[in-house]
C-alpha cells in the first residue's frame, strides 16, 4: 500500500482523493485520538507524510450552537482532528465543498504573512 501511495505522490497534474472512515481511539492516558481506518498498520501512520492535504469532514457547532458540516484543514485545530495543509492556503475551517477547496488550493487566495520591519531613523515606540 505504501508503494502505491508513493507512486501516486509523483503523479503531477492529477488530483487523487482518498476517502476513509475516521476511527476514534483512546490512548493509555485516556485521550481521544482520531485515525483514518485504512489497510496496513504502517499505512495509517505514513499516509499524512506522503499526501499534500489531509482534510477531515466533521460536524462542528457554529456560533449559535447548531451542528454544521465543516472541513477541518490544519493540524493545529481545537478538536484534534487529523488535518494537514501543505499548500498554506487553507484556513483552519473551510466550507464543505470540494470544488471550492481545490480552487482555493490552486489559486493562492490566502494572503501571505507580511512582517513589518523598522526603518533606520524611525524611533521605537515604548
N, C-alpha and C positions, 0 to 999 in steps of 0.2 A: 504494500500500500504506500509506503514512504517513497519507493522508487517511482511509482505512478504520479504521486503528488509533485515530486521534484521535476519530473518530465513536464508536467503541466505548468510549472512555475516559469519555465523558459518559453512558453508559447506566447510570444509577443503579439499584440493586436487582438487577442481573444480574451473575453471575459468568461471565466468559469465560476459558477456558483455552486457551492456545496450546501445542502440543507441537512441539518441534523437535529435530533431531539436533544434538548438541554436537560441534563441529568443533575439532580441536586443530591449532594452527598454531605455527610457530616464528618469532619476530621476528628482527630484524637482530642482536640481542645474544645470540642462541641461547637465549632464554627461551621456555618453553611458554605459549601463550595459548589460552584456550578461548572460542569464539564460537558463538552459535546459527547453524545453517545455514538461511538464510531468503532469499527472493527480494528482490532490490534491494540495491544496495551501501549505501545510506543507511539502510535499514530495520533492519539488524542493529545499527547504531550508535545509532539513535534509539529503538529499542524499550524499553530499560531506563528511559529518561526518561519514557515515556508510561504504562507499566503500573505498578501498585502493588506487585506481588510478582514477583520472578524467583526461581524455585526450580530447583535442579539435583538430579536424581536420580543418585547416584553410588554405586559400590561402594567402601566405605572399610573399613580394618581396625579391628576392635574391640580391647578390652584384651588379648584372647588371641591377636591376630594373624589372626583369621578375617575374611574379607571379608563385610560386611553392607551391604545396600542402605539408603541414608540420604538424606534430603532435606537439602541444604545451603541455608540460608536467609538468611545475612547476608553482606554484601560482604566484610568482613574475616574470611576463613576461611583456615586454614593451607594449603589445597590450591589456592587461586587460581581456584576455580570461579566462574562468574558467578552472582551472587545479590543480592537486594535485598529488604528488608522495610520498607515504608513504614508498616505498622501499628505497628511497635515491640513487637510481642507475641511474636515468634518467637525461639527460641534459635538458635545457630549451626547446630546439627544437630537435626533432628526425625525422628520415625518416619515411614517411607514410607507414609502413609495419608492420602489427600486429604481424606476426610471429617473426620478428626480435625484436620487442618491448617486447614480452613475454619472449624470450630467454634472453634478456638483464636484465630484472627484476629478472629472476630466477638465472642467472649466477653470478651476482655480479661483472660485468665487470668494474664498476666505481671504481677508486682508492679512498681509504679512505683519508680524510684530515689528514695530519700529522703536528704537531706543533713542531717547534724546541725549545728546552729549553737550557738555558745557563748552562754549567757545571761549577763546582767550579774551581777556579784557572784561568779561562779564563777572559780576560779583555773585558769590554764592548766597543763597537765601539761608537765614539762620534756622 
